């Protein structure tokens, strides 16, 4: 398994292709979420944080081209690579005109796709120069919001996209007591359909990864209210 390289949203309605992409990308070190239709992809895009999107053009619910159009209304930075049929010249042109970074035609070699992904991510880094404001630090914990690297006491911590967003929110509001409703609204969004127990579940996930042996806990429970990030030393 390679080291962690970033988050990729795979939007592909052919289950076998989606599964192959998931396995290959995870082997290369990417964190992968796969969805099978356009509407599900739109929800995943809005509620997640992605370094790159692999987007099939032909999708149920909402076409890849329409999904791309909606993404590019407010987001011109997230790289999008289209997966197109061999003969769909019109889709390729439309996609590029709407802001797709690249396209690859089916069937494709995984090595070529991986190379295109690496190229798109390199361009993204160049277009988004490092800024100290992207660095969050608290106690012995640091988060680079651009590279999505989390390090505690010199040890890298691997988080899922949702865990990362949760930790960033706690870091930005360190030493503030945050209710479950506040966290749910900020990290999951206004239209999340579910109860606040999901917050407790993800707090446990993050704590399990963050609380290294012989180091003090950073995320604390405030009984009857919610959670706070603070250093007890």
ABEGO torsion letter per residue (X at the ends): XBBBAEBBBBBBABAAAAAAAAAAAAAAGBBBBBBABAAAAAAAAAABBBABBBBBABBBGBBAAAAAAAAAAABAABBBBBBBBAABAAAAAAAAAAGBABBBBOBBBAAAAAAAAAAAAAAAAAABBBBAAABBBBEABBBBAAAGBBBBGGBBBBBBAAAAAAAAAAAAABGBBBBAAAAAAAAAEAABBEBAAAAAAAAAAAAAAABBBGBBBABBBBBGAEBBBBBAX
